[in-house]
Amino acid sequence: MALESDRLIKPRSILVLTYWGLSDALIQAYTLPYLRMILRYLPAGSQIHLVTLEKDRASVVPAQVMPGVVHRPFRYIPFGAKSVLVSLGMIARLWMLVLRIRIDTIHAWCTPAGALGYILSVLTGRSLIIDSYEPHAQAMVENGTWKKGGPAYRILFFLERLQSHRAQHLIAASSGMKEYARSSYGLSERQMFIKPACVDLERFSDRNIKRADLLDELGLQGKLVAVYAGKFGGIYLDQEVFDLFQVARDHWGERFHVLLLTGHSPDDLAPFMAKAGSDPGMFTIRQVPHRVIPDYLGSGDMALTPVRSVPTKRFCTPIKDGEYWALGLPVIITDGISDDSDIIRDNGIGSVLMRLDNDDYRRVILEIDELLNRYSRKELYQRIRPIAEHYRSFSRAEKVYKAIYGEQE
């Protein structure tokens, strides 16, 4: 029998704003698991309304997500000055949605979605939460996508400052974000939750390592496999990655193979291979749904996180590192990326690129070679897996969402 106090707790209605499509790994691995957690702390009958931005016109139809989550798809609008007028129509529709379904909290993932969240919060008076709080405007300048004096940068940076001050709760990806928010946004001392990109340790485990059927299917039996899941360009290195792979091929010979899990086609990547002097046959390129990513990553012997080493990357949190660690993969990473570069260096579970030249590529390959020679695949798993359990367990996120949404009056 339900207690009288339970019956008095009204269901809640949360609007979750993202800047990604529903099929994007950032939704599947970086948003939906946390929505499940939030639902556990909401009163019975509560709903989360998930806004996604779909690049494919055919995808702008509501999809089944999970019980308690209502999908609200919109067309994708690249952030910038040219999108302002189009965005106004989207804001108007969301404003009416907030009022019609009685949203009580706006929960935005990252600051571009937080910009929409800020405007809606001001218009409706609803409370605002910014999740995965990290600088985006400055990062886009550092990686060469935007100009610092350009309208896109100025608009988003201005809105980042406003949302930082308005948000009831800020959930940062890295502890260093506290100082950045103080110096860049003028944010005085206040509580800031820290939640790195966590990983489902049940889905990523030793069960996924070196599955014989998948190795046969991919032609990877007997190969020494470097695996990378992600994009090239923008915040990620491109030509440098293929130059590194060629140095690895020169060291390990034909035994070395690269498995790329990416949305780029072979034709997209062929110019990088050609410039590096690489045989296209040493690459296997696949675009696979996130549900099978654990098995594909588990086919590797080492992994790569080629995020550009720009200052704001200290405040990000690569999802892929937690997934790599959960599978016991040594990681090659650029320097200054979140806390991850230091974790890899301090624990001896990979190698950190300090420079982007052949001399440093050779040093990194030799360090990985030493690890692979010293430890078996099973021993590497036993050595690296605890890092994921300590730094990327969902229990860290549970504490954050319980503090925000638990025990609501």
Secondary structure, 3 states (H helix, E strand, C coil): CCCHHHHHCCCCEEEEECCCCCCCHHHHCCCHHHHHHHHHHCCCCCEEEEEEEECCHHHCCCCCCECCEEEEEEECCCCCHHHHHHHHHHHHHHHHHHHHCCCCEEEEEHHHHHHHHHHHHHHHCCEEEEEEECCCHHHHHHCCCCCCCCHHHHHHHHHHHHHHHHCCEEEECCCCHHHHHHHHHCCCCCCCEECCCCCCCCCCCHHHCCCHHHHHHHCCCCCEEEEEECCCECCECCHHHHHHHHHHHHHHHHHEEEEEECCCCHHHHHHHHHHHCCCHHHEEEECCCHHHHHHHHCCCCEEEECECCCHHHHHCCCHHHHHHHHCCCCEEEECCCCCHHHHHHHHCCEEEECCCCHHHHHHHHHHHHHHHHHCCHHHHHHHHHHHHHHHCCHHHHHHHHHHHHCCCC
